[in-house]
Amino acid sequence: MTQRRTPDSARRSLRSRDAILAATRELIAELGYAKLTIEAIAARAGVGKQTIYRWWPSKGAVVFDSLLALSEDEQGIELPDTGDLEADLKLVLRATAEEFSDPAFEAPIRALNIELIGDPELTAQYREKMEAPVRAAKLRRLRSAQDAGQLPADTDLDLLLDMLYSPFTQRWLTRSGPLTTDYVDSLVERTLRAFRP
Amino acid sequence: MTQRRTPDSARRSLRSRDAILAATRELIAELGYAKLTIEAIAARAGVGKQTIYRWWPSKGAVVFDSLLALSEDEQGIELPDTGDLEADLKLVLRATAEEFSDPAFEAPIRALNIELIGDPELTAQYREKMEAPVRAAKLRRLRSAQDAGQLPADTDLDLLLDMLYSPFTQRWLTRSGPLTTDYVDSLVERTLRAFRP
């Protein structure tokens, strides 16, 4: 006998899925990633553990999807382009620094980074689904600066983005210091100096 | 009745401790950090779980000490100083890139980074015990370059080190690309350009 999904059961599945992803985000914020368990997610979402394992192979996979749902509004992202690259990048990095200092944001992003370091397959998914649209927007802004003569045409844009964003990310991940406006502004100024014509 | 440790029991303790730390390093390399358990460490080291919990409160703490034992030869570290800062930094970063591409090195350093992201207290210990001597050596090399007029006296050396090392570390941690000689050399050249007088 073949089993066919009725519209009702599809709707129920979707509801369970949403409840699981929401429970995962809540519990990461409350407990941190290390103490998060599939059992706790199931209990909070009001489903059985088997329902979770039917859709996701591991805790890491659920966490990833729960964060992916949050980033879906980044698909159409654009960076500001006032014609002044330095000012625009400072604006973007200051806003990101503010976001990173929000405790509600901190726990899930730490959880995601922990997953990514340990899991190359998830990293590939992250790069394609979460990072690619944001990275494309950054590259568009830099190409616009190249067109305006603010960056040389042969600039290694990947290296520029590494030098701009990695110190920011590492400082936050390793808690080596606060992401102050001064820090962020200096980072933008020095990075542009490194690549100026 | 007070219990006093005999020399024999102290020796036995030390032997158990070494066996536990060695087992931890072996198992991280074999299984990766996520699958490492206190049970597995105890079994490999030939001790009871309680022996481990007597000395360490968590898996992260054992992992940290097992890696700390490896880094003890870095206490007296000095960076090369031929008088040519660019050449010396390229040499150091190329050597570090080679070390990071060694599979035996990869698993424990990933494990350590995963621990640090999730654990502020361990991060403080890491900074004091493992990072501080290496960082001091880097700062000594940069100050020598300042004395030689290759870097301005008012250079923000912390920012310089962030811009030099964070892209390197992030690229490796997130597997966004290989740490080639070209990449490492460009990173040194651009960073020095950002801070040149």
HADDOCK unambig.tbl for C-alpha pairs under 7 A between the chains (distance, minus, plus):
assign (segid A and resid 110 and name CA) (segid B and resid 117 and name CA) 6.55 0.50 0.50
assign (segid A and resid 110 and name CA) (segid B and resid 118 and name CA) 6.90 0.50 0.50
assign (segid A and resid 114 and name CA) (segid B and resid 114 and name CA) 5.24 0.50 0.50
assign (segid A and resid 114 and name CA) (segid B and resid 117 and name CA) 6.91 0.50 0.50
assign (segid A and resid 116 and name CA) (segid B and resid 174 and name CA) 6.76 0.50 0.50
assign (segid A and resid 117 and name CA) (segid B and resid 110 and name CA) 6.54 0.50 0.50
assign (segid A and resid 117 and name CA) (segid B and resid 114 and name CA) 6.92 0.50 0.50
assign (segid A and resid 117 and name CA) (segid B and resid 173 and name CA) 5.72 0.50 0.50
assign (segid A and resid 117 and name CA) (segid B and resid 174 and name CA) 6.04 0.50 0.50
assign (segid A and resid 118 and name CA) (segid B and resid 110 and name CA) 6.90 0.50 0.50
assign (segid A and resid 162 and name CA) (segid B and resid 167 and name CA) 5.36 0.50 0.50
assign (segid A and resid 163 and name CA) (segid B and resid 163 and name CA) 5.86 0.50 0.50
assign (segid A and resid 163 and name CA) (segid B and resid 167 and name CA) 5.79 0.50 0.50
assign (segid A and resid 166 and name CA) (segid B and resid 166 and name CA) 5.31 0.50 0.50
assign (segid A and resid 166 and name CA) (segid B and resid 167 and name CA) 4.96 0.50 0.50
assign (segid A and resid 166 and name CA) (segid B and resid 170 and name CA) 6.13 0.50 0.50
assign (segid A and resid 167 and name CA) (segid B and resid 162 and name CA) 5.36 0.50 0.50
assign (segid A and resid 167 and name CA) (segid B and resid 163 and name CA) 5.80 0.50 0.50
assign (segid A and resid 167 and name CA) (segid B and resid 166 and name CA) 4.96 0.50 0.50
assign (segid A and resid 167 and name CA) (segid B and resid 167 and name CA) 6.74 0.50 0.50
assign (segid A and resid 170 and name CA) (segid B and resid 166 and name CA) 6.12 0.50 0.50
assign (segid A and resid 173 and name CA) (segid B and resid 117 and name CA) 5.71 0.50 0.50
assign (segid A and resid 174 and name CA) (segid B and resid 116 and name CA) 6.76 0.50 0.50
assign (segid A and resid 174 and name CA) (segid B and resid 117 and name CA) 6.05 0.50 0.50
assign (segid A and resid 190 and name CA) (segid B and resid 194 and name CA) 5.08 0.50 0.50
assign (segid A and resid 191 and name CA) (segid B and resid 194 and name CA) 6.36 0.50 0.50
assign (segid A and resid 193 and name CA) (segid B and resid 194 and name CA) 5.06 0.50 0.50
assign (segid A and resid 194 and name CA) (segid B and resid 190 and name CA) 5.07 0.50 0.50
assign (segid A and resid 194 and name CA) (segid B and resid 191 and name CA) 6.35 0.50 0.50
assign (segid A and resid 194 and name CA) (segid B and resid 193 and name CA) 5.06 0.50 0.50
assign (segid A and resid 194 and name CA) (segid B and resid 194 and name CA) 4.14 0.50 0.50
